[in-house]
């Protein structure tokens, strides 16, 4: 290409860039109403997500009784609006396939003023200084990487000594999502609520037309397609201790899942807590993210903080198993999002885009269990545990006495795990 043509090409590109930057930015108002649907599929039993709350032992036991193949579906609906009403009322009219009723009432919570908290002038007489250690591991593999674990000594922290590995004392680096809430919007409604706690059956589906009607929100109408339904069940197909001492995890691939994350939390004695996460980057296994934005999923998969959508196996290092003979393992599959805005964006940038409503549907599937013990062993306790039988090899029980069995999940939950750090009812 001659010099003249090159100069002309450069001039053309510069002119196009100048014209693009000269285009006026489109003015956007609203949306008047925002509506979020959070769809989760759960198998096994689970610990709290970042959504918060203390462990619910009874719910965990109910999930366990369903076995590894049973799936529980849950749906959280949240409507926020900039409009108000003296008597706010709204309903979600779902497709018949959801099988949760013809209308799901979105109740506006009553706000009760909180008493101002008072700081105690002095420590209570039975106050005990924190003690114990937290061991932090990360990464899949038969053995822990060099430099692990990071040890957090709580007594030293209480004395003002910052541990050298304090940078590890953080979870996965994601941006928490901000759904509608009673504090964020002028008017807010949610389901489930104290008025109705109808559950979604395991065969319930989101596919079809959805309508949200209320006296403080524009009417919202959208439809979900087959690839925008609940994520499929996630199950641990392998959860066994290998002869070398590490634990092998395997799972089924979930359609439309874009990332996976595994964590384990446990302990050996009352003084030590152990956390492990499958993240290849340093992170502690605090509460797993409940939902992730599409941008965070892409970024965290690229940085290997999350496992990619084709990953179906991970090994928990031997050092984690040695430090935490009893641990709970959690596995989550993260889906993307379905987003809708009405009306559509005007093609002419000079026309203001007055958004009436915006809808976000987000997806998650998860499972959990006791590390190194499959669901059948967890429930029955009738077979040999993957950790080995209680009696030494070759040792026979006395005549008339049944051989000892490995503890079941119910046994361990009644005793509590993490050295009693998570108390469960006896």
Residue pairs with C-beta under 8 A, 6 or more apart in sequence:
1 9
23 349
24 349
24 350
25 349
26 345
26 346
26 349
26 350
26 351
26 352
26 353
27 352
27 353
28 352
28 353
28 355
29 352
29 353
29 354
29 355
30 82
30 354
30 355
30 356
30 357
30 358
31 341
31 355
31 356
31 357
31 358
32 81
32 82
32 83
32 217
32 218
32 355
32 356
32 357
33 79
33 80
33 81
33 82
33 83
33 217
33 218
33 220
33 356
33 357
33 358
34 79
34 80
34 81
34 180
34 185
34 357
34 358
34 359
34 360
35 77
35 78
35 79
35 80
35 180
35 212
35 220
35 357
35 358
35 359
35 360
36 76
36 77
36 78
36 179
36 180
36 359
36 360
36 361
36 362
37 75
37 76
37 77
37 206
37 359
37 360
37 361
37 362
38 75
38 76
38 78
38 179
38 290
38 291
38 362
38 364
39 73
39 74
39 75
39 206
39 230
39 231
39 361
39 362
39 363
39 364
40 73
40 74
40 75
40 76
40 230
40 363
40 364
40 365
40 366
41 71
41 72
41 73
41 230
41 231
41 232
41 233
41 234
41 364
41 365
41 366
42 63
42 71
42 72
42 73
42 74
42 365
42 366
42 367
43 63
43 66
43 68
43 69
43 70
43 71
43 72
43 233
43 234
43 235
43 366
43 367
44 63
44 64
44 68
44 235
44 236
44 367
44 368
44 369
44 375
45 59
45 60
45 61
45 63
45 64
45 368
45 369
45 409
46 60
46 63
46 330
46 366
46 367
46 368
47 55
47 265
47 287
47 328
47 330
47 368
48 54
48 55
48 287
49 287
49 288
49 289
49 290
49 366
50 176
50 287
50 288
50 289
50 290
51 290
52 287
55 422
55 424
57 413
57 424
57 425
60 413
61 410
61 413
63 72
64 375
64 378
64 379
64 409
64 410
65 379
66 72
67 375
67 379
68 235
68 236
68 367
68 369
68 374
68 375
68 376
69 233
69 235
70 202
71 202
71 233
72 202
73 200
73 201
73 202
73 204
73 230
74 199
74 200
75 98
75 100
75 191
75 200
75 206
76 190
76 191
76 192
77 92
77 104
77 106
77 190
77 191
78 179
78 180
78 181
78 188
78 189
78 190
79 90
79 106
79 180
79 188
79 189
79 190
79 212
79 214
79 217
80 179
80 180
80 181
80 184
80 185
80 187
80 188
81 185
81 186
81 187
81 188
81 214
81 216
81 217
82 185
82 186
83 186
83 187
83 216
83 217
84 186
84 187
84 216
85 187
85 214
85 215
85 216
87 215
88 108
88 187
88 189
88 214
88 215
88 216
89 105
89 108
89 189
89 214
89 215
90 105
90 106
90 189
90 212
90 213
90 214
90 215
90 216
90 217
91 103
91 104
91 105
91 106
91 212
91 213
91 214
92 103
92 104
92 106
92 191
92 210
92 211
92 212
93 102
93 103
93 104
93 210
93 211
93 212
93 213
94 100
94 101
94 104
94 206
94 208
94 210
95 205
95 206
95 207
95 208
95 209
95 210
96 208
97 204
97 205
97 206
97 207
97 208
98 200
98 204
98 205
98 206
98 208
99 200
99 201
99 203
99 204
99 205
100 198
100 199
100 200
100 201
100 204
101 196
101 198
104 191
104 196
104 198
105 191
105 193
105 195
105 196
106 189
106 190
106 191
106 193
106 212
106 214
107 189
107 190
107 191
107 193
107 194
107 195
107 196
108 182
108 187
108 188
108 189
109 182
109 188
109 190
109 193
111 182
129 155
129 158
130 154
130 155
130 157
130 158
131 154
131 155
131 271
132 154
132 155
132 270
132 271
132 272
132 273
133 151
133 152
133 153
133 154
133 271
133 272
133 273
134 151
134 152
134 154
134 169
134 272
134 273
134 274
134 275
134 284
135 149
135 150
135 151
135 152
135 272
135 273
135 274
135 275
135 323
136 148
136 149
136 150
136 151
136 152
136 165
136 168
136 169
136 275
136 276
136 284
136 285
137 144
137 148
137 149
137 274
137 275
137 276
137 277
137 317
137 319
137 320
138 145
138 148
138 168
138 276
138 277
138 278
138 279
138 280
138 281
138 282
138 283
138 284
139 145
139 148
139 278
139 279
139 280
139 317
140 262
140 278
140 280
140 307
140 314
140 315
140 316
141 246
141 315
141 317
142 242
142 244
142 246
142 315
142 317
142 318
143 246
143 317
143 318
143 319
144 317
144 318
144 319
144 320
148 317
148 319
149 274
149 319
149 323
150 163
150 165
150 168
150 169
150 282
151 163
151 165
152 163
152 165
152 166
152 168
152 169
153 161
153 163
156 163
157 163
163 169
167 282
168 282
168 283
168 284
169 284
170 283
170 284
170 286
171 283
171 284
171 285
171 286
171 287
171 289
172 261
172 277
172 279
172 283
172 288
172 289
172 300
172 305
172 306
173 281
173 283
173 300
173 305
174 289
174 292
174 293
174 296
174 300
175 293
175 296
176 289
177 291
177 292
177 293
177 362
178 184
179 360
180 188
181 188
182 188
187 216
187 217
189 214
192 198
204 230
205 229
205 230
206 224
206 228
206 229
206 230
206 361
207 224
207 225
207 226
207 228
207 229
208 223
208 224
209 221
209 222
209 223
210 220
210 221
210 222
210 223
210 224
211 219
211 220
211 221
212 219
212 220
213 219
213 220
217 357
218 356
218 357
220 342
220 357
220 359
221 342
222 340
222 342
222 359
224 338
224 361
227 256
228 338
228 361
230 363
230 365
231 254
231 255
231 256
231 257
231 333
231 335
231 363
231 364
231 365
232 254
232 255
232 256
232 365
233 252
233 254
233 365
233 367
234 251
234 252
234 254
234 257
234 331
234 332
234 333
234 365
234 366
234 367
235 251
235 252
235 367
236 249
236 250
236 251
236 329
236 331
236 367
236 369
236 374
236 375
237 250
237 251
237 252
238 248
238 249
238 250
238 251
238 313
239 247
239 248
239 249
239 250
239 329
239 369
239 371
239 372
239 373
239 374
239 375
239 386
240 247
240 248
240 372
240 374
240 386
241 247
241 248
241 321
241 372
241 386
241 387
241 388
242 248
242 315
244 318
245 318
245 321
245 322
246 315
246 316
246 317
246 318
246 320
246 321
247 315
247 316
247 320
247 321
247 329
247 371
247 372
248 313
248 315
248 316
249 262
249 313
249 314
249 315
249 316
249 329
249 331
250 312
250 313
251 260
251 312
251 313
251 331
251 367
252 312
253 309
253 310
253 312
254 333
254 365
256 335
256 336
256 363
257 309
257 333
257 334
257 335
257 365
258 297
258 301
258 309
258 334
258 335
258 336
259 292
259 297
259 300
259 301
259 306
259 307
259 308
259 309
259 333
259 334
260 278
260 306
260 307
260 308
260 309
260 311
260 331
260 332
260 333
260 334
261 277
261 278
261 279
261 288
261 289
261 306
261 307
261 331
261 332
261 334
262 277
262 278
262 307
262 314
262 316
262 329
262 330
262 331
262 332
263 275
263 276
263 277
263 278
263 285
263 288
263 329
263 330
264 274
264 275
264 276
264 277
264 285
264 316
264 320
264 324
264 327
264 328
264 329
264 330
264 371
265 273
265 274
265 275
265 276
265 285
265 324
265 327
265 328
265 330
265 418
266 273
266 274
266 324
266 325
266 326
266 327
266 328
266 371
266 417
266 418
267 273
267 274
267 324
267 326
267 327
267 417
267 418
267 419
267 421
268 274
268 323
268 324
268 325
268 326
268 419
269 419
270 419
270 420
270 421
271 419
272 323
272 419
273 418
273 419
273 421
274 320
274 323
274 324
274 327
275 284
275 285
275 286
276 285
276 316
276 317
276 320
276 324
276 327
277 283
277 284
277 285
278 307
278 314
279 304
279 305
279 306
280 303
280 304
280 305
281 303
281 304
281 305
283 305
288 330
288 332
288 366
289 332
289 334
290 364
291 334
291 362
291 363
291 364
292 300
292 334
293 337
294 336
294 337
297 306
297 334
297 336
300 306
301 307
301 308
301 309
306 334
307 314
316 329
316 371
320 327
321 327
321 371
321 372
324 371
325 387
326 370
326 412
326 417
327 370
327 371
327 372
327 417
328 368
328 369
328 370
328 371
328 417
329 368
329 369
329 370
329 371
330 366
330 367
330 368
331 366
331 367
331 368
332 364
332 365
332 366
333 364
333 365
333 366
334 363
334 364
335 362
335 363
335 364
335 365
336 363
337 360
337 361
337 362
337 363
338 359
338 360
338 361
339 358
339 359
339 360
339 361
340 358
340 359
341 355
341 357
341 358
341 359
342 355
342 356
342 357
342 358
343 353
343 354
343 355
343 356
345 353
346 352
346 353
369 375
369 378
369 409
370 378
370 409
370 412
372 385
372 386
372 387
373 385
373 386
373 387
373 406
373 409
374 386
376 383
377 383
377 384
377 385
377 386
377 406
377 408
378 408
378 409
379 408
379 409
379 410
380 408
381 405
381 406
381 407
381 408
381 410
381 411
382 405
384 406
385 406
385 407
387 406
388 406
389 403
389 404
389 406
390 404
390 405
390 406
391 397
391 403
391 404
397 403
397 404
413 424
414 424
414 425
414 426
415 424
416 422
416 423
416 424
